[in-house]
Amino acid sequence: MVSCGESKEGTVLEGQFADYAGQAVHVLALENNQQIAVDSTQADGSGNFELVLPVTKPEFYQLRFSSGQQVGIVVNPNEDISMELASGKQFPHEIVSEGSAETATMFGFYAKCVEFEEQRNALVQEVQALGNPPTDQDKQRALVENINQIGKHYYDYVIQYANEQAGSPAAFASLSKLNAQRDFEVYETIVEKMKPAMAHNGYFKSLSQQVETLSKQVAAQKAKKEIQERLKPGNEAPEIVLNDPEGNPVALSSLRGNYVLIDFWASWCRPCRAENPNVVSMYKKYNKKGFEIYSVSLDRTKDAWTKAIADDGLTWTHVSDLKFWNSEGAKTYGVSSIPFTVLIDKEGKVLASNIRGNSLRSKLQEIFGF
């Protein structure tokens, strides 16, 4: 007899999960960071199910049951998969899989992780059994040392697995055991090596976006650390060359031979404006003794900038490129909030950063002796 029913073509995923009888079973792809069903069915009374996946390229999907259990699988064209989870066995590390070597590799990874976790948990229970304070401190120290050793071996294993599988979707299994910020280089390696085969896959795209975002954060943190290092006392202050209100370029280094307060501010910054009378007072007191101020404005319009200079009686050197937070001077000094100041000596070396108010007044008294 010939069936007149519609037939599906693709990779067949067969499963027998004895304890999942009657549950809905879904294979999920990721599109625009939302999971969608590639195929769905319901397990029969014995936990048997079959899904057909229309794949033309290697894919990474999630297999999910209505009970909430979910695990990744790797599916290739013309590579049928069979999976079995006997009654009483644990999901997912005791799933037996055939047909997809990469899926089987992931389940092997999960099983090894459980071994480490069970060893560690057994030792933790022994430590807890000693009480607090412990009845045997030497034994406690030995147990804690063993726990730390297992933790290191566990972490080393995950890193090794991630690097070995980096070009395969099987590397996805390691991500739940890693920390994206701590292990950023591993994430980068996975994305770089997996991209040729998986650039089309939604889960890979999501991972790639995450790595791209982290890459920007890492670069920003690195730049911030470099700036903080530059602004340590004793280091030469980075050069700034910006235009004054008349459009003439003025270099910070042109004030060498004086103690200089580099002052980042703006007309729209209320704390800056509130601080200005104090700065004016100190400038009048010490200017003739060799104290100068190089004010870098984060204003957007010349009129607002020059009006604030006149209104507050700021009679020292002023520069700006009128780029708001994109000010080149602010970028050079890593300025993320204002007011922000840096005090430098006659040779242009940093004495102190973010110094103002009474702290600035005390420092100037120390320098000039009155």
BAMI-711791 format. One record per atom (N, C-alpha, C): residue in one letter; atom name; x, y, z. Coordinates in steps of 0.05 Angstrom, whole numbers. Example, Ala and Ser with C-alpha at 12.3 -4.5 7.8 and 13.67 -1.06 7.14 Angstrom:
2
resn,name,c1,c2,c3
A,N,264,-114,156;
A,CA,246,-90,156;
A,C,264,-66,156;
S,N,257,-45,142;
S,CA,273,-21,143;
S,C,258,1,157;
This chain:
370
resn,name,c1,c2,c3
M,N,17,-24,0;
M,CA,0,0,0;
M,C,18,25,0;
V,N,9,45,-14;
V,CA,24,70,-16;
V,C,9,91,0;
S,N,24,105,18;
S,CA,12,126,34;
S,C,8,151,17;
C,N,-15,164,21;
C,CA,-21,189,7;
C,C,-14,213,24;
G,N,-4,209,48;
G,CA,3,231,66;
G,C,27,246,56;
E,N,29,271,66;
E,CA,52,288,59;
E,C,77,278,72;
S,N,98,275,57;
S,CA,124,267,68;
S,C,142,291,72;
K,N,159,289,92;
K,CA,178,311,97;
K,C,206,301,90;
E,N,222,319,79;
E,CA,249,312,73;
E,C,268,328,91;
G,N,289,315,99;
G,CA,309,329,116;
G,C,323,310,134;
T,N,336,320,154;
T,CA,350,304,174;
T,C,330,294,194;
V,N,330,268,200;
V,CA,311,257,219;
V,C,324,255,247;
L,N,310,265,266;
L,CA,318,263,294;
L,C,298,244,309;
E,N,308,221,316;
E,CA,292,201,330;
E,C,301,201,360;
G,N,281,199,378;
G,CA,288,198,406;
G,C,271,178,421;
Q,N,283,167,442;
Q,CA,268,150,460;
Q,C,277,159,489;
F,N,259,175,501;
F,CA,264,185,528;
F,C,243,174,546;
A,N,250,152,559;
A,CA,230,136,573;
A,C,214,151,594;
D,N,226,171,607;
D,CA,212,186,628;
D,C,199,211,617;
Y,N,198,214,591;
Y,CA,186,238,579;
Y,C,161,232,563;
A,N,148,211,569;
A,CA,124,202,555;
A,C,103,224,554;
G,N,92,229,531;
G,CA,70,248,527;
G,C,78,277,527;
Q,N,104,283,530;
Q,CA,112,311,530;
Q,C,115,322,502;
A,N,110,348,499;
A,CA,115,362,474;
A,C,145,365,470;
V,N,154,361,446;
V,CA,182,362,439;
V,C,186,382,417;
H,N,204,401,421;
H,CA,209,422,400;
H,C,239,423,394;
V,N,245,428,368;
V,CA,272,435,360;
V,C,271,465,353;
L,N,288,480,367;
L,CA,286,510,365;
L,C,310,522,352;
A,N,305,540,333;
A,CA,326,556,321;
A,C,324,584,334;
L,N,344,601,329;
L,CA,344,628,340;
L,C,344,647,316;
E,N,324,664,315;
E,CA,322,685,294;
E,C,316,711,308;
N,N,333,731,302;
N,CA,330,758,315;
N,C,328,755,345;
N,N,344,738,356;
N,CA,346,733,385;
N,C,320,723,397;
Q,N,304,710,380;
Q,CA,279,697,390;
Q,C,279,668,381;
Q,N,272,650,399;
Q,CA,271,622,391;
Q,C,245,616,376;
I,N,248,601,354;
I,CA,225,593,338;
I,C,228,563,333;
A,N,205,550,330;
A,CA,206,521,326;
A,C,212,513,297;
V,N,232,496,293;
V,CA,238,485,267;
V,C,219,462,262;
D,N,214,446,282;
D,CA,195,424,281;
D,C,186,417,310;
S,N,162,407,312;
S,CA,151,400,339;
S,C,135,375,336;
T,N,134,360,358;
T,CA,118,336,359;
T,C,111,329,388;
Q,N,100,306,393;
Q,CA,94,298,420;
Q,C,104,269,423;
A,N,118,265,445;
A,CA,128,238,451;
A,C,104,220,457;
D,N,106,194,448;
D,CA,84,176,453;
D,C,86,165,482;
G,N,69,145,487;
G,CA,68,134,514;
G,C,93,120,524;
S,N,111,114,506;
S,CA,137,102,514;
S,C,160,122,513;
G,N,153,148,506;
G,CA,174,168,504;
G,C,187,170,478;
N,N,176,157,457;
N,CA,187,157,430;
N,C,177,182,415;
F,N,195,194,399;
F,CA,187,216,383;
F,C,205,217,358;
E,N,195,232,338;
E,CA,210,235,313;
E,C,205,263,302;
L,N,227,277,295;
L,CA,225,303,283;
L,C,241,303,257;
V,N,232,320,238;
V,CA,247,322,213;
V,C,256,351,210;
L,N,282,354,206;
L,CA,294,380,206;
L,C,305,387,178;
P,N,293,406,164;
P,CA,301,413,136;
P,C,327,429,135;
V,N,349,416,140;
V,CA,375,431,141;
V,C,390,428,115;
T,N,403,449,106;
T,CA,420,448,83;
T,C,449,455,90;
K,N,453,464,114;
K,CA,479,471,124;
K,C,482,461,153;
P,N,506,459,163;
P,CA,508,452,192;
P,C,493,472,209;
E,N,479,462,228;
E,CA,463,479,246;
E,C,466,471,275;
F,N,463,491,292;
F,CA,461,487,321;
F,C,433,494,329;
Y,N,419,475,342;
Y,CA,392,480,351;
Y,C,390,473,381;
Q,N,367,479,392;
Q,CA,361,471,420;
Q,C,338,451,419;
L,N,342,428,433;
L,CA,320,408,436;
L,C,307,413,463;
R,N,281,419,463;
R,CA,267,426,487;
R,C,242,410,491;
F,N,238,402,517;
F,CA,214,387,524;
F,C,196,405,540;
S,N,170,398,541;
S,CA,150,415,555;
S,C,156,418,584;
S,N,171,399,596;
S,CA,179,401,624;
S,C,200,422,629;
G,N,211,434,607;
G,CA,231,455,610;
G,C,259,445,605;
Q,N,264,419,604;
Q,CA,291,409,598;
Q,C,299,417,570;
Q,N,323,427,567;
Q,CA,333,437,541;
Q,C,362,431,538;
V,N,370,424,514;
V,CA,398,418,508;
V,C,404,424,479;
G,N,429,432,474;
G,CA,437,438,447;
G,C,443,413,431;
I,N,438,414,405;
I,CA,445,392,387;
I,C,457,404,362;
V,N,475,388,349;
V,CA,487,396,324;
V,C,475,379,302;
V,N,465,392,281;
V,CA,451,377,260;
V,C,464,383,233;
N,N,471,363,218;
N,CA,483,366,192;
N,C,465,354,171;
P,N,466,364,146;
P,CA,450,352,125;
P,C,456,322,121;
N,N,436,306,116;
N,CA,439,278,111;
N,C,453,263,133;
E,N,449,272,158;
E,CA,461,259,181;
E,C,440,255,202;
D,N,425,233,199;
D,CA,403,227,217;
D,C,414,221,245;
I,N,398,229,265;
I,CA,407,227,293;
I,C,387,210,309;
S,N,398,193,326;
S,CA,381,178,345;
S,C,392,184,373;
M,N,373,187,391;
M,CA,380,194,419;
M,C,364,177,438;
E,N,376,169,460;
E,CA,361,153,479;
E,C,369,161,507;
L,N,349,163,524;
L,CA,353,169,553;
L,C,336,148,568;
A,N,350,128,579;
A,CA,336,107,593;
A,C,323,117,618;
S,N,303,102,628;
S,CA,288,110,652;
S,C,308,112,676;
G,N,305,134,690;
G,CA,321,139,714;
G,C,348,153,708;
K,N,355,155,682;
K,CA,380,168,675;
K,C,377,199,675;
Q,N,399,213,679;
Q,CA,399,242,682;
Q,C,402,256,655;
F,N,387,278,653;
F,CA,387,295,630;
F,C,407,318,635;
P,N,425,325,617;
P,CA,429,313,590;
P,C,453,295,589;
H,N,469,293,610;
H,CA,495,280,608;
H,C,494,250,604;
E,N,470,238,610;
E,CA,468,209,606;
E,C,453,202,581;
I,N,448,222,564;
I,CA,435,216,538;
I,C,456,201,520;
V,N,447,180,507;
V,CA,464,166,488;
V,C,456,174,460;
S,N,475,184,445;
S,CA,469,195,419;
S,C,486,182,397;
E,N,473,177,374;
E,CA,487,166,351;
E,C,479,182,326;
G,N,497,183,307;
G,CA,491,196,281;
G,C,504,223,279;
S,N,506,238,301;
S,CA,519,264,301;
S,C,543,263,320;
A,N,567,261,309;
A,CA,591,260,326;
A,C,593,284,343;
E,N,586,308,333;
E,CA,589,332,349;
E,C,569,333,372;
T,N,545,324,367;
T,CA,525,322,389;
T,C,535,303,411;
A,N,545,280,402;
A,CA,556,261,421;
A,C,579,272,437;
T,N,596,289,424;
T,CA,618,302,437;
T,C,608,321,459;
M,N,586,335,454;
M,CA,575,353,474;
M,C,565,338,498;
F,N,552,315,493;
F,CA,541,299,516;
F,C,565,287,532;
G,N,586,280,518;
G,CA,610,271,532;
G,C,622,293,550;
F,N,621,318,540;
F,CA,630,341,555;
F,C,613,344,580;
Y,N,587,343,577;
Y,CA,569,346,600;
Y,C,575,325,621;
A,N,580,300,612;
A,CA,585,278,630;
A,C,610,283,646;
K,N,631,293,633;
K,CA,657,298,646;
K,C,653,321,666;
C,N,638,341,660;
C,CA,632,363,678;
C,C,618,353,703;
V,N,599,335,700;
V,CA,585,324,723;
V,C,604,309,741;
E,N,624,294,729;
E,CA,644,280,746;
E,C,659,300,764;
F,N,668,321,752;
F,CA,682,342,768;
F,C,664,353,790;
E,N,639,359,782;
E,CA,620,371,802;
E,C,614,352,824;
E,N,611,326,818;
E,CA,605,307,839;
E,C,629,304,858;
Q,N,653,304,847;
Q,CA,677,302,864;
Q,C,678,326,883;
R,N,674,349,871;
R,CA,676,374,887;
R,C,654,375,908;
N,N,630,368,901;
N,CA,607,369,920;
N,C,611,349,943;
A,N,623,326,937;
A,CA,628,307,959;
A,C,648,318,979;
L,N,668,332,970;
L,CA,688,344,988;
L,C,675,367,1003;
V,N,658,383,990;
V,CA,645,405,1004;
V,C,628,394,1027;
Q,N,614,372,1022;
Q,CA,598,360,1044;
Q,C,616,351,1067;
E,N,639,341,1061;
E,CA,658,333,1082;
E,C,666,357,1099;
V,N,671,380,1085;
V,CA,679,404,1099;
V,C,656,413,1117;
Q,N,632,413,1107;
Q,CA,609,421,1123;
Q,C,604,403,1147;
A,N,610,377,1143;
A,CA,606,358,1165;
A,C,625,363,1188;
L,N,647,377,1183;
L,CA,666,384,1205;
L,C,656,406,1223;
G,N,635,419,1214;
G,CA,623,440,1231;
G,C,637,467,1228;
N,N,626,487,1242;
N,CA,637,514,1242;
N,C,636,525,1270;
P,N,659,528,1284;
P,CA,686,522,1274;
P,C,691,492,1270;
P,N,710,485,1253;
P,CA,714,456,1247;
P,C,725,440,1270;
T,N,718,415,1272;
T,CA,728,398,1293;
T,C,757,389,1288;
D,N,765,391,1262;
D,CA,792,383,1254;
D,C,802,403,1233;
Q,N,817,423,1242;
Q,CA,826,444,1223;
Q,C,845,434,1202;
D,N,863,415,1209;
D,CA,881,404,1190;
D,C,866,390,1167;
K,N,846,375,1175;
K,CA,830,360,1155;
K,C,815,380,1138;
Q,N,805,401,1150;
Q,CA,790,422,1135;
Q,C,809,434,1114;
R,N,833,441,1122;
R,CA,852,454,1103;
R,C,858,435,1080;
A,N,862,409,1086;
A,CA,868,390,1065;
A,C,845,387,1046;
L,N,820,387,1057;
L,CA,797,384,1040;
L,C,793,409,1022;
V,N,797,432,1034;
V,CA,795,457,1018;
V,C,815,458,996;
E,N,840,449,1002;
E,CA,861,447,981;
E,C,852,429,958;
N,N,841,406,966;
N,CA,831,387,945;
N,C,809,399,928;
I,N,791,413,942;
I,CA,769,427,928;
I,C,780,446,907;
N,N,800,462,916;
N,CA,812,482,898;
N,C,826,468,874;
Q,N,839,446,880;
Q,CA,853,431,858;
Q,C,833,420,838;
I,N,811,409,848;
I,CA,790,399,830;
I,C,778,422,813;
G,N,774,445,827;
G,CA,763,468,812;
G,C,782,477,790;
K,N,808,476,795;
K,CA,827,484,775;
K,C,827,463,752;
H,N,827,437,758;
H,CA,827,417,738;
H,C,801,419,721;
Y,N,779,425,734;
Y,CA,753,428,720;
Y,C,755,451,701;
Y,N,765,474,711;
Y,CA,767,498,693;
Y,C,786,493,670;
D,N,809,480,676;
D,CA,828,474,654;
D,C,816,456,633;
Y,N,799,437,642;
Y,CA,786,418,623;
Y,C,767,433,605;
V,N,751,451,617;
V,CA,732,467,601;
V,C,746,484,581;
I,N,768,497,589;
I,CA,783,514,571;
I,C,795,497,548;
Q,N,806,474,555;
Q,CA,818,456,535;
Q,C,796,447,515;
Y,N,773,439,525;
Y,CA,751,430,508;
Y,C,743,453,489;
A,N,739,477,500;
A,CA,730,500,485;
A,C,750,506,462;
N,N,776,505,468;
N,CA,796,511,448;
N,C,797,488,427;
E,N,795,463,436;
E,CA,796,441,417;
E,C,772,441,398;
Q,N,749,448,408;
Q,CA,724,447,392;
Q,C,717,474,380;
A,N,735,494,382;
A,CA,728,521,374;
A,C,717,524,346;
G,N,725,507,327;
G,CA,715,509,300;
G,C,689,494,296;
S,N,679,481,316;
S,CA,655,464,314;
S,C,633,476,331;
P,N,607,472,323;
P,CA,585,480,340;
P,C,585,466,367;
A,N,600,444,370;
A,CA,603,431,396;
A,C,615,449,417;
A,N,629,470,408;
A,CA,640,489,427;
A,C,619,504,443;
F,N,595,505,433;
F,CA,573,519,447;
F,C,569,507,475;
A,N,574,480,477;
A,CA,570,467,503;
A,C,587,479,525;
S,N,610,489,518;
S,CA,629,499,539;
S,C,620,527,550;
L,N,604,541,535;
L,CA,598,569,542;
L,C,583,571,569;
S,N,567,551,576;
S,CA,552,553,601;
S,C,571,549,625;
K,N,596,540,620;
K,CA,615,536,642;
K,C,637,558,642;
L,N,635,577,624;
L,CA,655,598,622;
L,C,642,625,629;
N,N,660,644,634;
N,CA,651,672,640;
N,C,660,689,617;
A,N,641,703,604;
A,CA,648,717,580;
A,C,669,739,584;
Q,N,669,752,607;
Q,CA,689,773,612;
Q,C,716,761,620;
R,N,716,742,638;
R,CA,740,729,647;
R,C,754,714,624;
D,N,737,700,608;
D,CA,747,682,587;
D,C,743,694,560;
F,N,745,720,558;
F,CA,738,734,533;
F,C,755,724,509;
E,N,780,718,513;
E,CA,797,709,491;
E,C,788,682,480;
V,N,777,665,498;
V,CA,767,639,489;
V,C,742,644,472;
Y,N,724,662,481;
Y,CA,700,669,466;
Y,C,708,679,438;
E,N,728,697,437;
E,CA,737,708,412;
E,C,747,686,393;
T,N,762,667,404;
T,CA,773,644,388;
T,C,750,628,377;
I,N,730,622,393;
I,CA,707,606,384;
I,C,693,620,361;
V,N,688,646,364;
V,CA,674,661,343;
V,C,690,661,318;
E,N,716,666,320;
E,CA,733,668,296;
E,C,734,641,281;
K,N,737,619,296;
K,CA,741,593,283;
K,C,714,581,274;
M,N,693,587,288;
M,CA,667,576,281;
M,C,653,591,258;
K,N,661,616,254;
K,CA,647,633,235;
K,C,645,622,206;
P,N,666,611,195;
P,CA,664,601,167;
P,C,641,582,162;
A,N,635,564,181;
A,CA,615,544,177;
A,C,588,553,189;
M,N,588,572,208;
M,CA,563,577,224;
M,C,554,606,222;
A,N,564,622,205;
A,CA,557,651,204;
A,C,527,655,200;
H,N,514,636,188;
H,CA,485,638,182;
H,C,467,631,205;
N,N,479,618,225;
N,CA,463,606,247;
N,C,456,627,268;
G,N,431,627,277;
G,CA,421,648,296;
G,C,435,647,322;
Y,N,441,624,333;
Y,CA,455,622,358;
Y,C,484,632,355;
F,N,496,627,333;
F,CA,523,638,328;
F,C,522,668,325;
K,N,502,678,311;
K,CA,499,708,308;
K,C,496,721,336;
S,N,481,709,353;
S,CA,477,720,380;
S,C,503,720,395;
L,N,518,698,393;
L,CA,544,696,407;
L,C,563,717,395;
S,N,563,720,369;
S,CA,581,739,356;
S,C,575,767,365;
Q,N,549,774,367;
Q,CA,541,800,377;
Q,C,551,805,406;
Q,N,548,784,422;
Q,CA,557,786,450;
Q,C,587,792,451;
V,N,602,777,434;
V,CA,632,781,434;
V,C,639,809,423;
E,N,624,818,403;
E,CA,629,845,393;
E,C,625,866,414;
T,N,603,863,429;
T,CA,597,882,451;
T,C,619,881,472;
L,N,627,857,480;
L,CA,648,853,500;
L,C,674,865,490;
S,N,679,861,464;
S,CA,704,871,452;
S,C,706,902,456;
K,N,684,915,452;
K,CA,684,944,455;
K,C,688,952,485;
Q,N,676,936,503;
Q,CA,679,941,531;
Q,C,708,936,540;
V,N,719,914,530;
V,CA,747,908,537;
V,C,766,930,527;
A,N,761,940,502;
A,CA,778,961,491;
A,C,775,986,507;
A,N,750,992,516;
A,CA,746,1016,532;
A,C,760,1014,559;
Q,N,758,990,571;
Q,CA,771,986,597;
Q,C,801,988,594;
K,N,812,977,573;
K,CA,841,979,568;
K,C,849,1008,564;
A,N,834,1023,549;
A,CA,840,1051,544;
A,C,839,1066,571;
K,N,819,1060,587;
K,CA,816,1073,613;
K,C,840,1068,631;
K,N,849,1043,631;
K,CA,872,1036,648;
K,C,897,1050,638;
E,N,900,1052,611;
E,CA,923,1066,600;
E,C,923,1095,608;
I,N,899,1107,607;
I,CA,897,1136,615;
I,C,903,1139,645;
Q,N,892,1121,661;
Q,CA,898,1122,690;
Q,C,927,1119,696;
E,N,940,1102,680;
E,CA,969,1099,683;
E,C,984,1125,675;
R,N,974,1137,653;
R,CA,987,1162,644;
R,C,984,1185,665;
L,N,961,1184,679;
L,CA,955,1206,698;
L,C,966,1200,726;
K,N,982,1180,729;
K,CA,994,1175,756;
K,C,1014,1197,762;
P,N,1016,1205,787;
P,CA,1035,1226,794;
P,C,1063,1219,785;
G,N,1077,1239,773;
G,CA,1104,1235,763;
G,C,1105,1231,733;
N,N,1083,1222,721;
N,CA,1082,1218,692;
N,C,1077,1245,678;
E,N,1087,1247,654;
E,CA,1082,1272,638;
E,C,1053,1273,629;
A,N,1041,1296,633;
A,CA,1013,1299,625;
A,C,1011,1299,594;
P,N,991,1284,583;
P,CA,988,1284,554;
P,C,983,1312,543;
E,N,994,1316,519;
E,CA,990,1342,506;
E,C,962,1346,497;
I,N,953,1371,498;
I,CA,927,1379,486;
I,C,933,1404,469;
V,N,922,1405,445;
V,CA,923,1429,429;
V,C,895,1434,418;
L,N,882,1455,428;
L,CA,855,1462,419;
L,C,854,1492,415;
N,N,833,1501,402;
N,CA,830,1530,395;
N,C,819,1546,419;
D,N,829,1571,421;
D,CA,817,1589,441;
D,C,792,1602,428;
P,N,777,1619,443;
P,CA,753,1631,432;
P,C,757,1647,406;
E,N,782,1656,402;
E,CA,788,1671,377;
E,C,795,1653,354;
G,N,796,1627,359;
G,CA,803,1608,338;
G,C,833,1602,335;
N,N,848,1611,355;
N,CA,877,1606,354;
N,C,884,1581,370;
P,N,901,1563,358;
P,CA,908,1538,372;
P,C,927,1545,396;
V,N,921,1533,419;
V,CA,937,1537,443;
V,C,944,1510,454;
A,N,970,1505,457;
A,CA,979,1479,467;
A,C,982,1481,498;
L,N,975,1459,511;
L,CA,979,1457,540;
L,C,1009,1462,546;
S,N,1026,1451,530;
S,CA,1055,1453,535;
S,C,1065,1482,533;
S,N,1049,1500,522;
S,CA,1058,1528,520;
S,C,1058,1542,547;
L,N,1046,1528,567;
L,CA,1046,1539,594;
L,C,1068,1528,612;
R,N,1086,1513,600;
R,CA,1108,1501,616;
R,C,1123,1523,631;
G,N,1133,1516,654;
G,CA,1146,1535,672;
G,C,1128,1545,693;
N,N,1102,1537,692;
N,CA,1082,1544,712;
N,C,1070,1519,723;
Y,N,1059,1521,747;
Y,CA,1041,1500,756;
Y,C,1015,1505,743;
V,N,1003,1484,730;
V,CA,980,1487,714;
V,C,957,1469,723;
L,N,934,1480,726;
L,CA,910,1465,732;
L,C,895,1461,705;
I,N,894,1436,696;
I,CA,878,1429,672;
I,C,849,1425,682;
D,N,831,1441,673;
D,CA,804,1442,683;
D,C,784,1435,661;
F,N,771,1412,663;
F,CA,750,1404,644;
F,C,723,1413,655;
W,N,708,1429,640;
W,CA,684,1440,650;
W,C,665,1446,626;
A,N,642,1459,631;
A,CA,624,1468,610;
A,C,604,1488,622;
S,N,594,1505,605;
S,CA,575,1525,614;
S,C,550,1512,625;
W,N,542,1489,615;
W,CA,518,1475,624;
W,C,521,1458,649;
C,N,546,1457,659;
C,CA,552,1440,682;
C,C,549,1456,708;
R,N,528,1451,723;
R,CA,523,1467,747;
R,C,545,1463,768;
P,N,554,1439,774;
P,CA,576,1436,793;
P,C,601,1451,785;
C,N,606,1452,758;
C,CA,630,1467,748;
C,C,626,1497,754;
R,N,603,1507,748;
R,CA,597,1536,752;
R,C,598,1543,782;
A,N,589,1524,799;
A,CA,589,1529,828;
A,C,617,1530,839;
E,N,635,1515,826;
E,CA,663,1514,835;
E,C,679,1538,825;
N,N,670,1550,803;
N,CA,685,1572,791;
N,C,694,1594,810;
P,N,677,1604,827;
P,CA,686,1626,846;
P,C,710,1618,862;
N,N,711,1592,871;
N,CA,734,1583,886;
N,C,759,1583,869;
V,N,756,1574,844;
V,CA,779,1573,826;
V,C,789,1601,820;
V,N,770,1620,816;
V,CA,777,1648,811;
V,C,794,1659,834;
S,N,784,1653,859;
S,CA,798,1662,883;
S,C,827,1652,884;
M,N,831,1626,878;
M,CA,858,1614,878;
M,C,875,1625,856;
Y,N,863,1630,833;
Y,CA,878,1641,810;
Y,C,889,1668,817;
K,N,872,1685,828;
K,CA,880,1712,836;
K,C,903,1711,856;
K,N,901,1692,875;
K,CA,921,1690,896;
K,C,948,1681,886;
Y,N,948,1662,867;
Y,CA,973,1649,860;
Y,C,983,1654,832;
N,N,968,1667,815;
N,CA,975,1671,787;
N,C,1002,1684,784;
K,N,1008,1706,798;
K,CA,1033,1720,795;
K,C,1057,1704,807;
K,N,1051,1683,821;
K,CA,1072,1666,832;
K,C,1078,1642,814;
G,N,1063,1640,792;
G,CA,1069,1618,773;
G,C,1047,1597,772;
F,N,1022,1605,776;
F,CA,1000,1587,774;
F,C,982,1594,750;
E,N,978,1575,732;
E,CA,961,1580,709;
E,C,938,1559,708;
I,N,918,1566,693;
I,CA,895,1547,688;
I,C,891,1544,659;
Y,N,887,1519,650;
Y,CA,882,1513,622;
Y,C,855,1499,622;
S,N,834,1515,616;
S,CA,807,1505,617;
S,C,798,1493,590;
V,N,789,1468,591;
V,CA,779,1454,567;
V,C,749,1452,570;
S,N,734,1466,552;
S,CA,705,1466,554;
S,C,693,1444,537;
L,N,672,1431,548;
L,CA,657,1411,534;
L,C,631,1422,523;
D,N,631,1448,517;
D,CA,608,1461,506;
D,C,603,1453,477;
R,N,579,1460,468;
R,CA,571,1454,440;
R,C,569,1479,423;
T,N,566,1502,436;
T,CA,564,1527,421;
T,C,583,1548,432;
K,N,594,1564,415;
K,CA,614,1584,423;
K,C,600,1605,441;
D,N,576,1613,434;
D,CA,562,1634,449;
D,C,558,1626,478;
A,N,549,1601,483;
A,CA,545,1592,511;
A,C,571,1591,526;
W,N,592,1582,512;
W,CA,619,1579,524;
W,C,630,1607,532;
T,N,630,1626,513;
T,CA,643,1652,518;
T,C,626,1668,538;
K,N,600,1664,538;
K,CA,583,1679,557;
K,C,589,1669,586;
A,N,592,1643,589;
A,CA,599,1633,616;
A,C,626,1643,625;
I,N,645,1645,607;
I,CA,672,1655,614;
I,C,670,1683,624;
A,N,654,1700,610;
A,CA,651,1728,618;
A,C,634,1731,643;
D,N,613,1715,645;
D,CA,595,1718,669;
D,C,609,1709,695;
D,N,627,1689,693;
D,CA,641,1679,717;
D,C,668,1691,721;
G,N,676,1710,703;
G,CA,701,1724,707;
G,C,726,1705,706;
L,N,726,1688,686;
L,CA,748,1668,683;
L,C,769,1679,665;
T,N,790,1691,676;
T,CA,809,1707,660;
T,C,834,1692,652;
W,N,833,1665,651;
W,CA,856,1649,644;
W,C,853,1637,616;
T,N,869,1618,609;
T,CA,869,1606,583;
T,C,845,1587,579;
H,N,831,1591,557;
H,CA,807,1574,551;
H,C,810,1562,523;
V,N,803,1536,520;
V,CA,803,1523,494;
V,C,779,1505,492;
S,N,772,1498,468;
S,CA,750,1479,463;
S,C,748,1473,433;
D,N,738,1449,427;
D,CA,732,1442,399;
D,C,701,1441,395;
L,N,687,1448,417;
L,CA,657,1449,416;
L,C,645,1422,407;
K,N,657,1400,417;
K,CA,647,1374,409;
K,C,633,1359,432;
F,N,626,1374,453;
F,CA,611,1362,475;
F,C,627,1339,487;
W,N,615,1316,492;
W,CA,630,1293,504;
W,C,650,1280,484;
N,N,649,1288,459;
N,CA,668,1278,439;
N,C,693,1296,438;
S,N,695,1314,457;
S,CA,719,1332,458;
S,C,744,1315,457;
E,N,762,1323,439;
E,CA,788,1308,436;
E,C,804,1310,462;
G,N,803,1333,475;
G,CA,817,1336,501;
G,C,806,1317,522;
A,N,779,1315,523;
A,CA,766,1297,543;
A,C,773,1268,537;
K,N,774,1261,512;
K,CA,781,1233,505;
K,C,809,1227,513;
T,N,827,1246,509;
T,CA,856,1242,516;
T,C,859,1236,546;
Y,N,843,1250,562;
Y,CA,845,1247,591;
Y,C,824,1229,603;
G,N,809,1215,586;
G,CA,790,1195,596;
G,C,768,1208,613;
V,N,760,1232,607;
V,CA,740,1246,623;
V,C,712,1234,618;
S,N,699,1225,639;
S,CA,672,1214,637;
S,C,652,1230,653;
S,N,662,1249,669;
S,CA,644,1267,684;
S,C,660,1293,690;
I,N,645,1315,693;
I,CA,657,1340,699;
I,C,643,1353,723;
P,N,657,1369,738;
P,CA,685,1379,734;
P,C,705,1357,738;
F,N,727,1358,722;
F,CA,750,1340,726;
F,C,775,1357,722;
T,N,794,1353,740;
T,CA,818,1370,739;
T,C,843,1353,742;
V,N,865,1363,731;
V,CA,891,1351,734;
V,C,911,1374,740;
L,N,926,1371,762;
L,CA,946,1391,769;
L,C,973,1381,760;
I,N,988,1397,745;
I,CA,1014,1389,735;
I,C,1036,1410,744;
D,N,1060,1400,746;
D,CA,1082,1418,756;
D,C,1095,1433,733;
K,N,1117,1447,739;
K,CA,1129,1465,719;
K,C,1140,1450,695;
E,N,1147,1424,699;
E,CA,1157,1407,677;
E,C,1135,1392,662;
G,N,1110,1397,670;
G,CA,1088,1384,657;
G,C,1082,1356,667;
K,N,1092,1350,691;
K,CA,1087,1324,703;
K,C,1063,1325,722;
V,N,1048,1303,723;
V,CA,1024,1302,739;
V,C,1031,1303,769;
L,N,1017,1321,784;
L,CA,1019,1321,813;
L,C,995,1308,826;
A,N,971,1313,814;
A,CA,946,1301,826;
A,C,924,1303,805;
S,N,905,1284,807;
S,CA,882,1284,789;
S,C,856,1287,805;
N,N,836,1299,791;
N,CA,810,1303,803;
N,C,812,1318,830;
I,N,828,1338,830;
I,CA,833,1354,854;
I,C,819,1381,852;
R,N,803,1388,872;
R,CA,789,1414,871;
R,C,781,1421,900;
G,N,768,1444,902;
G,CA,758,1453,928;
G,C,781,1456,949;
N,N,776,1447,973;
N,CA,796,1449,994;
N,C,821,1433,989;
S,N,818,1410,974;
S,CA,842,1394,968;
S,C,861,1410,950;
L,N,849,1424,930;
L,CA,866,1440,912;
L,C,878,1464,927;
R,N,862,1476,944;
R,CA,872,1499,960;
R,C,896,1491,977;
S,N,893,1468,990;
S,CA,915,1458,1008;
S,C,940,1452,992;
K,N,936,1440,968;
K,CA,959,1433,952;
K,C,974,1458,942;
L,N,959,1478,935;
L,CA,971,1503,926;
L,C,986,1517,949;
Q,N,974,1516,973;
Q,CA,987,1527,996;
Q,C,1014,1513,1002;
E,N,1013,1487,998;
E,CA,1038,1471,1001;
E,C,1059,1478,981;
I,N,1050,1483,956;
I,CA,1069,1489,934;
I,C,1081,1517,938;
F,N,1064,1537,943;
F,CA,1073,1565,943;
F,C,1079,1575,971;
G,N,1073,1560,992;
G,CA,1081,1567,1019;
G,C,1064,1588,1032;
F,N,1041,1593,1022;
F,CA,1023,1612,1036;
F,C,994,1607,1027;
